């Protein structure tokens, strides 16, 4: 081979190599998201002036939450809602123009929805988490008069509702901070236990005894206007993957 041919071959060698098909780079699989949904019972105590009026009796209710951590990262958003009842009073009253005996029940409740960040551990036999949320709380007090069923009731009814009334209701800003632990028992389930502090802005609320009859037998409300804060304990079951 001549020197010119050898030089041409050396020059074309890199070109031929570049022309060869290059195998595609491996594509990393998308990072999975961790989705957790839980349901729990709520118990706790009112604090501050709210606690002084309501008393130290345990409030009770139900709640649930949903959290997502993108890419199985420890940080993500948490949405939660809950309902607790902080007082209920039942008294006998005459109904049907005094021909029958009924019951008047006044119930005080708080419904709350909130959203905020949560940080949690995804591995291990005990998985701690902590969170903070902001949202809104609905404080309301209802009164219902009921009596035993008569001939006008359906077969499935046990009581008949004579009247219902909303004595007070108001939405207000609220926030919470809390934490807890998850203890996995199955592949997609864990026992969850936690505690949190729930605070609200100034809101109109009623306690037991704030709804009473006047001299004419009419119900009168005597509302209060303060923040209403609680310390709550939760325990329940969480599903997730």
N, C-alpha and C positions, 0 to 999 in steps of 0.2 A: 504493500500500500504506500502510496506517495505521501510525502509530508502534508500536502494540501488536503488529501482525503482524510488523513488522520486528524488534522485540525478541525475539519468539518464535522467529523464524528464526535469529537470532544465537545463541540459547540452545540450539537443537536441532542446530546444525551440528557441535559437538564430539561429541555423542552419535552422530550418523550416521557420523562418521569412526571412532569407536571400534568401531562395529558391523561395519565392513568386515573381512573375513578377513585375518589377518596371515600372510604366507608363513613357513613354518617356517625356523628358523635352520639353517644347514648343520651337519651332525654330522661332527666330525673322525673320520677312520678310526682304528681301534685301532692303537696303536703296536706294531710287530712286535718279536718277541723274536729275539735272535741265538743260535743253537744251534750249538755246535762240538763235534765228536767226533773224537778223534785216536788213532792207534796209533803206537808208537815202540819202538825198541830202546834198551836201557839199558846203559851202561858206566860204570865208576867205580872208585874206590879206597876201601877201608876206612881209617878214621882212628883216632887214639888207640891205646889198648891193643888194641882189635880189629884195627887195622891192623898192630900189631907182631906179633901172633900169626899172623894170616892171611897177612901179607906184602903187598907192594905190587902184587901181580898184579891185573890188571883183572878185576873181577867183571862178569858179563854176564847179560842177561835181556830180558824184554819187558814192555810196559806199555800202558796206555790211559787216556784221560781224557774227561770230558764236562763242558761248561760252558755256562751260560745267562746272558745279560745282558738283563734285562727292558727293553723299550722301547729296545733298542739303546744302552743306557747303558754306560759303560765298566766298571762294577762289577757283579759277579754271583757266584754260587756255582760252585765247581769240585769235581768228584768224580774221583778217580783210583785206579787199582789197578795193581800191578806185581809181578813175580816176578823175583828175581835169584838166581843160584847163585854162592856165594863159595868153593866148593871141591869137588873130586871126586877120588876115588882108586880105582883099579881094580887088584886083585891076583889072580893065578891061584890057584885052590883046587881040590882034588880033590872030585869028586862021585860019586854012585852007588857009595858004599863004595869009593872009590878007583879005580873002573873007567873013569872018564872025567875029563876036565879041564874045569873051569868057570871063571867069573870072579866075584869079589865086588867090587861097586861101592858105595862109600859117598859120598853126595851131601849137601851142606850148602846149604840154601836159605832165602830170606826172601820171604814173601808179605805184601803190605801193601795196606790200603785206607784212604783218607783223604778228608776233605772240608774245604773252607775257601774264603775269598774270593779272587777273581782280579780284577785290573784290567788292561784291555787297550785298545789302540787298534784301531778297526775300519776305518780308511781308510788309504790309502797303499800304496806298493810294499813297505815294510817295516813290520811292525806289532808293536811290542814289547808284552810283557805281564809281569806279576809276580804272585806268589801266595804264600799261606801256608796250610798245612793241619794238621789234627790227625786222628789215627786210631789204628789198631792194626796191629802187625806180628806175624807168626807165624814164629818161628825153628824150623827142624826139620832133623833129620838122619836119613836113611833108608839102610838097607843092603839090597842085593838080590843074590842069587846066581843066576846064569844059566849055561846050558850050551847047546851046539849041539843042534839038534833031532834026535830019533830017530824010530822008527817010530810012536810015540804022538802025534806032533805033527800038527796040521792042515797042509794043503798050503800055506796062506798064512803059517804061522809060520816064522820064521828062527831064533829062539832059544826055549828053554823056561825058565820061571822056577822055580827050585828052592825058594827061600824069600825072604821079605821081612821086614824088621824095622824098627821105628821106634826109633832109639836115644835121641832126645830131641826134644821139641817143647813150645813154650810161646808164648802170646800176651802181648804187652806194649804199653803206650802208646807212640806215636811221633808225631813232628811233622816238618814239613819247611818250607823256605822256598826259593823259587827264582824263576826268570824265564827269558825267552827271546824269540825273534822268530818271527813267521809271515811267510813270503814267498809271496804268492799267485801261482800259476802258471795256474790255471784258475778258472772262475767259482765252483765249489764245492770247490776244493781248494788246499792250501798246503803247502809244505815247512815243517816246524817243527824248530827246534833250541833246546835249552835246557840249563840246569844247575840243580842243586838240592843242598841239604844236608839229609840225612835223619838224624834222631837218635832214639834209643829210650831208654826207661827201662832199669833193670837187668833183664837177661833171661838165662836159661840157654841157652848155645849151645856148639857143638862145632866144632872146627877139624880140618883134616887131621892125622891122627896121634892124635887124641883117642879114637878107637875102635880097639882092638887086641886081639889074642888073649892070653889068660893062659896059664899053664903047662899047663892042661888043654884048651887049644884052644877055649875059650869066649870070645866077644866081650865085652869090658868097656869101658864108657864113662867118660871122665874129664871131666865138664862144667866149664864156666867160668861165672861169674856177674858180669857187668859190663854197662854200656851198650855198644851196638854201633852206631857211627855211620859213615856213608858220605858221600862226595861223588860225585854221579852226573851223568853227561852223557847227554842224550837227543836222538835225531834220528828223525824219522818224517814221517808224512803226516797232515794234518788236513782233515776235511770240514766244511763249514758253509755258512751263508747269512746 
